């Protein structure tokens, strides 16, 4: 067994109604004014106002920025940073799915150190602590509340850049299943498969360890047991709880084991064609699982058993059954089956492959992957 290391430096509160703890955690930060970063949908639903009211009852002022989009851009980060600085706030509440959390992390860096977010692209560029954050996820998908990454779209390059630093980890995370019970079915499906991909890729990653495997396997089982019933009825409490916890554990897993070809290839799909991240992952997943079959050493059965409705016994399993099960799951959840369906253009496959090869996730994919492999995989997923 190779040497590995791990740490979970955060404070996480999980449970129905736990949003009520927001003012308590804010006071623990010993700060005075909150700045909420969220999206327009949650603002219309009253969730932003609800957070502000809870903070107000504890005697704490707050302002809000609610302009985050699905694939947040460098321009949005700059707007959020300027609004934060003008507000006089001294900490950030990131409320929403992966997009508001990514913007919050990026704004926390720029508010602390200035410049543009492209200055901090990659790892080791954030010089120290950033503006403290409390993360409140409202989808079961990204696990961003426990990851040290911020993914932002640079439209000038049609490229999704990643900032990597443990300084981006929120000081506190509140996971309240009640907040994900009003998510639209399509969003629930896309986010749920995103969480599934996090767990799956972390589990088969070359950087996996006994620690990450433990979280990945538990995440796979929680997601496999609950994703269908959750998408069918988001108000089913046990399903919402299972999905939110599964997303959390998947986030911890891939924070320590990284991901693989699915994420490396899905980022260019989103950057060039503004396809939602979870949708891009779902479309690519079966094709790349098939590509990686050659490298399987028994983990495919663990994944298959977690998500299959009626799994066969191990002796009756063959590795091609996992991809078939994933295609069936996508169809059940109403997700697209090909890149053609989501508007991807074949003439950009080579440029997309160039960007995919820049991802560090390619390096830990269980099967060695070349640029020509990536182009071929895009072609397979297209048709």
Secondary structure, DSSP 8 states (H G I E B T S, - for coil): ----------EEEESTTGGGGHHHHHHHTT-SEEEEEEEHHHHHHTHHHHHHHHHHHTT-EEEEEEEE-TT-BHHHHHHHHHHHHHHT--EEEEEESHHHHHHHHHHHHHHHH-S-GGGG-EES---S--S-EEEEE-SSS--GGG-SEEEEEETTTTEEEEEE-GGGS-SEEEE-GGGGTT--HHHHHHHHHHHHHHHHHHHH-TT--HHHHHHHHHHHHHHHHHHHHHHH-TT-HHHHHHHHHHHHHHHHHHHHH---HHHHHHHHHHHHH---HHHHHHHHHHHHHHHGGGG-SSHHHHHHHHH-TT---GGG--THHHHHHHHHHHHHTT---STGGGT--GGGHHHHHHHHTTSTHHHHSSS---HHHHHHHHHHHH-
